[in-house]
Every structure is written in structure tokens, then in C-alpha cells.
Amino acid sequence: MHGEYKVPGGKLVVADLDVVGDHIRSAQVSGDFFLEPDDALERINGALAGLPVVTPAAQVAARVRGVLGDGVEMVGFSPEAVAVAVRRALTGATGWHDHQWQFVHDVPREPALQMALDEVLTEQVGSGERPPTLRVWEWDRNAVIIGSFQSLRNEVDLDGAARNDVTVVRRISGGGAMFVEPGNTITYSLYVPESLVSGLSFVESYAFLDDWVIGALNDLGIAATYQPINDITSPAGKIAGAAQKRFAGGAVLHHVTMAYDMDATKMLQVLRIGREKLSDKGTTSANKRVDPLRSQTGLERREVIDRMAASFSNRYGLADGAIDADTVARAEALVATKFGTDEWLKRVP
């Protein structure tokens, strides 16, 4: 059994396991990490031999840590990274290069339809109708997207939303509220098979699925880093927030909204939680909390998107794709029965 795990911001860890029955008979850990002293690798391999295949990742990591002791230097990886690689091998996880990726830069659509498309496209990947896909959205109007479990009245000033012509919708993933304007944000979704994140905890999967975009931002000259659990930040401030939903059909939705040129004044007139966070920190300007991509790159929004897509393509390959009429029709039906209804929007009043 073969498993790979690229540590976010670190090195690749590979676990090749010989499994007999319900135990690991022997293991070989390898990768482009740094490890001293040299014989520590033999100790790691020995620690894995004999483990039951159902051993949780935390126990695998503890076993590895226990045989290393003091004086061992692990650079670019950790006992936890070894454990993830082992679990990915045992669960039959796939890697990024095992899939043919498709890229869709969609036309502007209304917010409720965007929510529905996320559900339909994820289901299509889970059923095999669509290959794993990276989709960049375009908005046709201002919007606030609240998380699946957020209270509408606690998060959104509905009078402020009406004054600023902001449409409020609820998505299927958890997390916090996002404020978007056409041309001022970059929103994208990854629709991936569950096998890609197999062996990863929920938190680990965020870092794993965000690793490519952090590399893309680094290539643009932004010192971007992952901030657990679901933020992408830079020394100048927050850049983006991610949210995720795992489907019973065997697919994962991971979507991200990035600030390109945020209207902070308007955002604070609509989002209540934004005011509270700023008040807690004694901050009067939202620009200290959300740092737009425009100010850090000096690039037009379209060029930022093109370069992000090129970075993904250079890593994993990316073929052009599209959203067909049948997919749109299925999403429109979901708008009528779910995402466009008051019952869904106010499910947590």
C-alpha cells in the first residue's frame, strides 16, 4: 500500500506498507524531508511494523515519537505527518496527480444559483459525471453568504443589506459570513473526490486543499500562509476564508472567497459580526482585518485569476471545462425548492 502526504509549507512524506491480514508487516517511509541522525529513519520504519491497520493517526504519531527520543531533528515533517501518510496508504487515498482536473471560469450568476451549483457540481464529481473541478465564480450582484449554521439576524443587518442592495443567501457549508461584490472578490470552489482527502482530519484537509493557492499567492509576491482552521493570511492581514462540506456520495466541496478590493465601509453596514470583531480589537477600519489582493499585487483581478489557474495547472494539470444547460437546470430546480426559499435562508433565524 502506498500513501503520500505533502506537508503544507513543508516536505513530501511517502509511506509504502506491506500489510498482511489486519497488521502492517513492514513499512518504508521516504520523502524529500531532512532527518538527523540517519538511523532515525530505521526507527520510524520499525515503529510502524506490527501496528494494526485500524490504528488512529494520533496513536501512529505517538508510536513514532516514542521511538525517536531526544536529539532527533525532523525538518519539513513530523511524527504527525508520518501518521497521515500511513493512514492515507491504508485508506487507499489518491493524490492530486491521480486525477484529470478541469477548470471552469463561469459567467456571472445570481447568488442563490451559485449556492445551488456548488451542490450540483459536487454531486456530479461524487457520481463520476464530472472530473474533479476548479471553478472560479462571477457574481451578478452584491451578496452576503452566511454559513449553514449561522443565525440570520445575529450575522446580518437586514436593513443595511437593503440600503446597500445586498442579497443575502445561505450556503451548505459551515463557517462565517462572507461579503462579496462583483469584481471586488475572487471566489472559487474545488469539487474533489473524497479519496483525495482520505486519511486527513477535517482540519488537515483545509490546509491540504489550500496548499496550492498559498503557493500561487507566494508566486504573486504575497507572503501568504495558512491560519487554522480556515483562513489564508499575510503579514498585512487576512486575505481569504474557506469553508467545506463533505457529501455522503463520496465528494468534498471546498470553497474560498478572497478579498481583491474590499469596500470595508459597506461591509460594516451589512455584517454585524464584522463590527463586533473590530470593536473587540479597538479597530476602526476593516482594512486592518481584510487585506485586498489588489494592494499587495498591483495586478488587475483577471490577471490574478489567470495566474492562479496557471499555478494550479503547472502543479497538477488543468483542462478547460464548462457548465452545461442540464447542470444549470438542476441548479435552478434547487433554487426553487431550497436555496431561494425563506425556509432555507431562515432555518436558523
C-alpha positions in Angstrom: 0.0 0.0 0.0 1.3 3.4 -1.0 0.4 6.8 0.6 1.7 10.3 0.1 1.2 13.5 2.1 2.7 16.9 1.2 3.0 18.8 4.4 1.5 22.3 3.9 4.6 24.6 3.8 6.8 21.6 4.2 8.0 18.4 2.5 6.6 15.3 0.9 6.2 12.2 3.1 5.7 8.8 1.5 4.6 5.6 3.2 4.9 2.2 1.5 3.4 -0.5 3.6 3.4 -4.3 3.4 0.1 -5.4 5.0 -0.7 -8.9 5.9 -4.1 -9.6 7.4 -5.0 -6.8 9.7 -1.5 -5.7 10.6 1.4 -3.8 9.0 4.1 -6.3 8.4 6.8 -3.8 7.3 7.0 -0.1 6.3 9.3 2.1 4.4 9.0 5.9 4.9 10.7 8.2 2.4 10.5 11.7 1.1 12.3 14.9 0.4 12.4 15.9 4.1 15.5 16.3 6.3 16.2 13.9 9.2 19.1 13.6 11.6 20.6 11.3 12.7 20.5 9.0 9.7 19.4 5.9 11.6 16.3 7.6 12.9 14.6 6.5 9.6 15.1 2.9 10.6 13.5 3.6 14.0 10.5 5.2 12.3 10.1 2.2 10.0 10.4 -0.2 12.9 7.8 1.7 14.9 5.2 1.2 12.2 5.8 -2.6 11.8 3.2 -4.6 13.6 0.7 -1.9 14.0 -3.0 -2.8 13.4 -4.3 -1.3 10.3 -7.1 0.4 12.3 -4.7 2.3 14.5 -5.8 6.0 14.6 -3.4 8.7 13.3 -2.8 10.1 16.8 -1.6 6.7 18.0 0.6 6.2 15.0 2.2 9.6 15.6 2.7 8.8 19.3 4.4 5.4 18.4 6.8 7.2 16.0 7.6 9.9 18.6 8.2 7.4 21.2 11.0 5.6 19.3 12.8 8.8 18.3 13.6 10.3 21.7 15.8 13.3 22.2 18.4 14.6 19.7 16.4 13.8 16.6 15.9 16.7 14.1 12.9 16.4 11.8 12.8 19.2 9.2 9.9 19.7 6.9 7.8 16.9 8.5 6.8 15.5 11.9 5.5 12.3 13.5 2.0 13.6 12.7 2.9 13.9 9.0 4.2 10.3 9.0 0.9 9.2 10.6 -1.1 11.0 7.9 0.9 9.3 5.1 0.4 5.9 6.8 -3.4 6.5 7.1 -3.6 7.6 3.5 -1.8 4.4 2.4 -4.2 2.3 4.5 -7.3 4.0 3.3 -6.4 4.0 -0.4 -6.1 7.8 -0.7 -5.5 9.3 -4.1 -3.1 12.1 -4.9 -3.5 15.3 -6.9 -1.7 13.8 -9.9 -4.1 10.8 -9.9 -6.9 12.9 -11.3 -7.6 14.8 -14.5 -8.5 18.3 -13.4 -11.0 20.5 -15.1 -11.2 24.4 -14.9 -14.4 26.4 -15.2 -14.4 30.2 -15.1 -18.1 30.7 -15.1 -20.3 33.5 -16.2 -21.9 35.9 -13.6 -24.8 34.3 -11.8 -27.2 35.3 -9.1 -26.2 34.3 -5.5 -28.8 31.6 -4.9 -27.9 29.9 -8.1 -24.3 29.9 -7.1 -25.2 28.1 -3.9 -27.1 25.5 -5.8 -24.4 25.0 -8.4 -22.0 24.1 -5.6 -24.3 21.3 -4.5 -24.9 20.0 -8.0 -21.3 20.1 -9.2 -20.1 18.3 -6.0 -22.7 15.6 -6.5 -21.6 15.2 -10.1 -18.0 14.7 -9.1 -19.2 12.1 -6.5 -21.2 10.2 -9.1 -18.4 10.3 -11.7 -20.4 12.5 -14.1 -17.7 15.2 -13.8 -14.0 15.1 -13.2 -12.5 16.9 -10.2 -13.1 20.6 -11.0 -11.7 24.0 -10.0 -14.4 26.6 -10.6 -14.0 30.4 -10.4 -17.3 32.2 -9.8 -18.5 35.5 -11.0 -21.3 37.4 -9.1 -24.0 39.3 -10.8 -24.8 41.4 -7.7 -23.7 42.3 -4.2 -24.2 39.5 -1.7 -23.7 38.2 1.8 -23.3 34.5 2.1 -23.9 33.1 5.6 -22.7 29.8 6.9 -25.1 26.8 7.1 -25.4 27.1 10.9 -25.3 30.9 11.4 -28.2 32.9 12.8 -29.5 35.3 10.1 -30.5 38.1 12.5 -27.3 37.8 14.5 -25.0 38.0 11.5 -26.7 40.3 9.1 -28.2 43.8 9.4 -31.1 43.3 7.0 -31.9 47.0 6.9 -28.3 47.7 6.0 -28.4 45.0 3.3 -31.5 46.5 1.8 -30.0 50.0 1.8 -26.8 48.7 0.0 -28.7 46.5 -2.5 -27.1 43.3 -1.0 -28.8 39.9 -1.5 -28.5 37.5 1.5 -28.2 33.8 0.9 -27.2 30.7 3.0 -24.7 28.1 1.8 -24.5 24.4 2.6 -21.1 24.6 4.3 -20.3 25.9 7.8 -18.1 28.8 8.8 -18.7 32.6 8.9 -20.4 35.2 6.7 -18.8 36.4 3.6 -19.4 39.8 1.9 -18.9 39.9 -1.9 -19.3 42.5 -4.7 -18.9 41.8 -8.4 -15.3 42.5 -9.4 -14.1 43.0 -5.9 -13.7 39.4 -4.7 -12.3 36.2 -6.1 -14.4 33.2 -5.2 -13.6 29.7 -6.3 -14.6 26.1 -5.5 -12.8 22.8 -5.6 -15.0 19.8 -6.2 -12.9 16.7 -5.3 -13.4 13.0 -4.7 -13.3 12.0 -1.0 -10.3 9.8 -1.8 -8.2 12.9 -2.2 -8.6 13.8 1.5 -8.8 10.2 2.8 -6.7 9.8 5.9 -6.8 13.5 6.7 -8.7 15.0 9.6 -11.2 17.8 8.9 -8.7 20.4 9.9 -5.8 18.8 8.0 -7.9 18.7 4.8 -8.3 22.5 4.9 -4.5 23.0 4.9 -4.1 20.3 2.3 -6.7 21.7 -0.1 -5.4 25.3 0.4 -1.8 24.5 -0.2 -1.9 25.1 -4.0 -3.4 28.6 -3.6 -0.9 29.6 -1.0 1.8 28.6 -3.4 0.1 30.6 -6.1 -0.1 33.7 -3.9 3.5 33.2 -3.0 4.3 33.2 -6.7 2.5 36.6 -6.9 4.8 38.0 -4.3 2.4 37.7 -1.3 3.8 36.1 1.8 0.6 34.1 2.3 0.2 31.4 4.9 -2.5 29.1 6.2 -4.1 30.1 9.5 -6.0 27.2 11.1 -8.8 26.4 10.8 -9.9 28.1 7.6 -8.1 31.4 6.9 -5.4 32.5 4.5 -3.4 35.4 5.8 -0.4 37.6 5.1 1.7 39.9 7.3 -0.6 42.7 6.1 -3.8 41.0 7.1 -6.4 38.4 6.2 -6.7 37.5 2.5 -9.4 34.8 2.4 -11.7 32.4 4.2 -12.5 28.9 3.3 -15.4 26.6 4.0 -16.0 22.9 3.3 -18.8 20.3 3.0 -18.4 16.6 2.7 -21.1 14.7 0.8 -22.4 11.2 1.5 -21.9 10.5 -2.2 -18.2 10.5 -1.8 -17.2 14.0 -2.8 -15.9 17.1 -1.0 -16.8 20.8 -1.6 -14.1 23.2 -0.6 -14.8 26.9 -1.5 -12.8 30.1 -0.8 -13.6 33.8 -1.0 -10.6 36.1 -1.4 -10.7 39.9 -1.0 -9.5 41.7 -4.1 -10.6 45.3 -3.4 -13.0 45.2 -0.5 -15.4 48.1 0.3 -15.0 47.9 4.0 -17.5 50.7 4.8 -20.3 48.9 3.0 -19.3 45.6 4.6 -19.6 47.0 8.1 -23.1 48.4 7.3 -24.3 44.9 6.4 -22.4 42.4 8.6 -23.0 42.7 12.4 -20.2 40.3 13.3 -17.7 42.4 11.4 -18.5 45.4 13.8 -18.1 43.2 16.9 -14.7 41.8 15.8 -13.4 45.3 15.1 -14.8 46.7 18.3 -13.2 43.9 20.4 -9.8 44.8 18.9 -10.3 48.6 19.3 -10.0 48.9 15.5 -11.9 51.5 13.5 -11.0 50.3 10.0 -11.9 47.0 8.5 -8.9 47.4 6.2 -6.7 46.3 9.1 -8.5 43.0 9.1 -9.1 42.2 5.4 -6.2 43.0 3.1 -7.2 43.2 -0.6 -5.2 41.3 -3.2 -5.1 44.4 -5.3 -3.0 46.4 -2.9 -0.5 43.5 -2.5 0.0 42.6 -6.1 -0.8 45.7 -8.2 -2.4 43.4 -10.7 -5.8 43.5 -12.4 -8.3 41.0 -11.0 -8.4 39.0 -14.2 -4.6 38.6 -14.2 -4.6 37.4 -10.6 -7.2 34.7 -11.6 -5.2 33.7 -14.7 -2.0 33.4 -12.7 -3.7 31.4 -10.0 -5.1 29.0 -12.6 -1.7 28.7 -14.3 -0.1 27.8 -11.0 -2.6 25.1 -10.4 -2.1 23.8 -14.0 1.7 23.8 -13.6 1.3 21.6 -10.4 -1.4 19.2 -11.4 -2.6 19.9 -15.0 -5.9 21.6 -15.9 -8.1 21.3 -18.9 -10.8 23.8 -19.8 -14.4 22.8 -18.9 -17.9 24.3 -18.8 -21.2 24.1 -17.1 -23.8 22.7 -19.4 -27.5 23.6 -19.7 -28.6 20.4 -17.8 -26.4 21.3 -14.9 -27.8 24.8 -14.7 -31.4 23.4 -14.9 -30.7 21.1 -12.0 -29.3 24.0 -10.0 -32.3 26.2 -10.9 -34.6 23.5 -9.5 -32.6 23.6 -6.3 -33.1 27.3 -6.1 -36.8 26.9 -6.4 -37.0 24.2 -3.7 -34.2 25.1 -1.4 -31.7 27.9 -1.8 -34.2 30.6 -2.9 -36.7 29.9 -0.2 -37.3 31.7 3.1 -37.3 28.3 4.8 -33.7 27.7 3.9 -32.5 31.3 4.5 -34.2 31.5 7.9 -33.5 27.9 9.0 -31.5 29.5 11.8 -33.5 32.7 12.3 
